[in-house]
């Protein structure tokens, strides 16, 4: 005889797994195609589920875009949680740069996932999702600022803006030039800059 309570838990787990699969697929497809070109059918195909299943979890395209932003935040949290296991804040920051460079081929083809989405959403006349995209970028800035603060460096917020701004710039140039080497060379400059920083003489710009 089936345990109805266990069955319910299994059903919820399956639903949660399918929802997560849809969120992951949405983040990937929107990054590749942009919001306006992405359809519900595209999401269903990428997630390998019937189109009707997408509507069960997400009623509108805006709900899907919000889900993509949630997925970006989740992926960022996964990365920073892993980096937080490193004892040295400088190594955490260098690990972040290495993770960015590790996505150089994707960046060269599509740009930064959250940055490009934020720019596209800002062009829309309605929705307020551009503010939500900004919140995801703020999560990154806040984490980076905490690392600079832990190093005892002056103006950790300014240094965070410099580092994240450099990432957005090199992603944009890599995408515009279709050249993943931009990510590699600029990543090396950022690593050298991080190594050069100390509490007595922090500089404002890498390189």
C-alpha positions in Angstrom: 0.0 0.0 0.0 1.4 3.4 -1.0 2.2 5.9 1.7 0.2 8.9 0.7 2.4 11.3 2.7 5.5 10.0 1.0 3.8 10.1 -2.4 2.9 13.8 -1.8 6.5 14.5 -0.9 7.7 12.8 -4.0 5.2 14.7 -6.1 6.4 18.0 -4.6 10.0 17.0 -5.2 9.2 16.2 -8.9 7.4 19.6 -9.2 10.3 21.4 -7.7 12.8 19.6 -10.0 10.7 20.5 -13.0 10.4 24.1 -11.9 14.2 24.3 -11.4 14.8 22.8 -14.8 12.5 25.4 -16.4 14.3 28.2 -14.5 17.7 27.0 -15.6 16.5 26.6 -19.2 15.0 30.1 -19.2 18.2 31.7 -17.9 20.1 29.9 -20.7 17.7 30.7 -23.5 17.2 34.3 -22.6 20.9 34.8 -22.4 21.4 33.4 -25.9 18.4 35.0 -27.6 17.3 38.0 -25.5 13.9 38.5 -23.9 12.0 39.7 -27.0 13.1 36.8 -29.2 12.5 34.1 -26.6 9.1 32.2 -26.7 7.4 29.9 -24.3 8.0 27.1 -26.9 11.8 27.9 -26.8 11.8 27.4 -23.0 9.8 24.2 -23.2 12.1 22.8 -25.8 15.3 23.7 -23.9 13.8 22.2 -20.7 12.5 19.1 -22.5 8.9 19.5 -21.2 5.6 20.1 -22.9 4.6 23.7 -23.6 1.6 23.3 -21.3 3.9 22.5 -18.4 5.6 25.9 -18.8 2.3 27.7 -18.4 1.6 25.6 -15.3 4.5 27.1 -13.5 4.9 30.5 -15.3 1.8 32.3 -16.7 3.6 35.1 -18.5 6.9 35.9 -20.2 7.6 38.4 -17.4 7.3 35.6 -14.9 9.8 33.6 -16.9 12.2 36.6 -17.0 11.9 37.0 -13.2 12.6 33.2 -12.9 15.8 33.7 -15.1 16.9 36.5 -12.7 16.3 34.2 -9.7 18.4 31.5 -11.4 21.2 34.0 -12.0 21.1 34.9 -8.3 21.1 31.2 -7.4 24.1 30.5 -9.6 25.9 33.5 -8.1 25.2 32.3 -4.6 26.5 28.8 -5.5 29.7 30.4 -6.8 30.3 32.7 -3.8 29.5 30.0 -1.3 32.2 27.9 -2.9 34.6 30.8 -2.9 33.8 31.6 0.7 35.3 28.2 1.7 38.7 29.8 0.8 40.4 31.3 3.9 42.0 34.3 2.1 39.6 37.0 0.8 42.2 37.8 -1.9 42.1 34.2 -3.1 38.3 34.5 -3.1 38.4 37.5 -5.4 41.0 35.8 -7.6 38.7 32.8 -7.8 35.9 35.0 -8.9 38.0 36.4 -11.7 39.1 32.9 -12.7 35.4 31.9 -12.8 34.7 34.8 -15.1 37.6 33.9 -17.4 36.4 30.3 -17.4 33.2 31.5 -19.1 35.1 33.4 -21.8 33.7 31.4 -24.8 30.1 32.1 -23.5 30.9 35.8 -22.9 32.4 36.2 -26.4 29.2 34.9 -27.9 26.5 36.3 -25.7 28.1 38.7 -23.1 27.5 38.7 -19.4 24.2 36.9 -18.6 23.0 39.4 -16.0 24.5 42.5 -17.5 23.1 42.0 -21.0 19.7 41.2 -19.5 19.8 44.3 -17.3 20.5 46.5 -20.4 17.7 44.9 -22.4 15.2 45.2 -19.6 16.1 48.9 -19.1 14.9 49.5 -22.7 11.4 48.3 -21.9 8.6 50.7 -21.1 7.0 48.6 -18.4 7.5 45.8 -15.9 10.1 47.0 -13.4 12.2 43.9 -14.1 15.2 46.1 -14.8 15.2 46.9 -11.1 15.2 43.2 -10.3 18.2 42.7 -12.6 20.0 45.5 -10.8 19.4 43.7 -7.5 21.3 40.6 -8.8 24.3 42.8 -9.8 24.1 44.4 -6.3 24.4 41.0 -4.7 27.7 40.6 -6.6 28.9 44.0 -5.7 28.1 43.5 -2.0 30.0 40.2 -1.9 33.0 41.7 -3.6 32.9 44.7 -1.3 33.0 42.4 1.7 36.1 40.7 0.4 37.9 44.0 0.0 36.7 45.0 3.4 38.1 41.8 4.9 41.5 42.6 3.4 41.4 45.9 5.3 41.6 48.0 2.1 40.3 51.6 2.0 37.1 52.3 0.1 36.0 48.7 -0.4 32.8 49.8 -2.1 34.8 51.8 -4.7 37.2 48.8 -5.3 34.1 46.6 -5.8 32.8 48.9 -8.4 36.1 48.9 -10.1 36.4 45.1 -10.2 32.8 44.4 -11.3 32.9 47.3 -13.8 36.0 45.8 -15.3 34.2 42.5 -15.6 31.3 44.1 -17.4 33.6 46.0 -19.7 35.7 43.0 -20.7 32.5 40.9 -21.2 31.1 43.6 -23.5 34.3 43.9 -25.5 34.7 40.2 -25.7 31.2 39.9 -27.1 31.5 42.9 -29.4 34.8 41.6 -30.9 33.7 37.9 -30.6 37.1 37.4 -29.0 37.3 35.2 -25.8 41.0 36.3 -25.6 39.8 39.6 -24.3 38.5 37.9 -21.2 41.8 36.0 -20.8 44.1 39.0 -21.1 41.9 41.3 -19.0 41.5 38.6 -16.4 45.3 38.4 -16.1 45.4 42.2 -15.6 42.8 41.9 -12.9 44.7 39.2 -11.1 47.8 41.3 -11.2 45.9 44.2 -9.8 44.5 42.2 -7.0 48.0 41.0 -6.1 49.2 44.6 -6.1 46.7 45.9 -3.6 47.6 46.4 0.0 46.1 48.5 2.8 48.8 51.1 2.7 48.6 51.9 -1.0 45.4 50.7 -2.7 45.0 52.0 -6.3 41.7 52.8 -7.9 42.1 51.1 -11.3 43.5 47.8 -12.4 46.6 47.8 -14.7 
